[in-house]
């Protein structure tokens, strides 16, 4: 099923893979992705630190601690994203934060599901699992924020 999309050339559909590839694979988006990577890696280290401290010092369950660390990191990520990654966005602060939290919720669901699957069915250490999972969830959340929230792609 092809869905029409506002602002697309005649004959294109929202599910046109070539259109989406062209939207995401260009120099401008590459710069945003680079800035996002710097921010994501920085706040990810913070989130890992929170995860580690909650598991090792507070005795919290690894899955719950991963969720807490994810939320702490994402709050800082929004602020840096708003003013540096997607600095040209016309989105209002409050609505942008609300949409960012929805996108983060999608990322959190992906993170928690993949985290649970990997720690349940593999012998990998929980910190390694969290690193692996972050790649998938991070790219998804970047794409959602770039296209939907900050409308930069």
Rosetta blueprint (number, residue, H / E / L):
1 X L
2 X L
3 X L
4 X L
5 X L
6 X L
7 X L
8 X L
9 X L
10 X L
11 X L
12 X L
13 X L
14 X L
15 X L
16 X L
17 X H
18 X H
19 X H
20 X H
21 X H
22 X H
23 X H
24 X H
25 X L
26 X L
27 X H
28 X H
29 X H
30 X H
31 X H
32 X H
33 X H
34 X H
35 X H
36 X H
37 X H
38 X H
39 X H
40 X H
41 X H
42 X H
43 X H
44 X H
45 X H
46 X H
47 X H
48 X H
49 X H
50 X H
51 X H
52 X H
53 X H
54 X H
55 X H
56 X H
57 X L
58 X L
59 X L
60 X L
61 X L
62 X H
63 X H
64 X H
65 X H
66 X H
67 X H
68 X H
69 X H
70 X H
71 X H
72 X H
73 X H
74 X H
75 X H
76 X H
77 X H
78 X H
79 X H
80 X H
81 X H
82 X H
83 X H
84 X H
85 X H
86 X L
87 X L
88 X L
89 X L
90 X L
91 X L
92 X L
93 X H
94 X H
95 X H
96 X H
97 X H
98 X H
99 X H
100 X H
101 X H
102 X H
103 X H
104 X H
105 X H
106 X H
107 X H
108 X H
109 X H
110 X H
111 X H
112 X H
113 X H
114 X H
115 X H
116 X H
117 X H
118 X H
119 X H
120 X H
121 X H
122 X L
123 X L
124 X L
125 X L
126 X H
127 X H
128 X H
129 X H
130 X H
131 X H
132 X H
133 X H
134 X H
135 X H
136 X H
137 X H
138 X H
139 X H
140 X H
141 X H
142 X H
143 X H
144 X H
145 X H
146 X H
147 X H
148 X H
149 X H
150 X L
151 X L
152 X L
153 X L
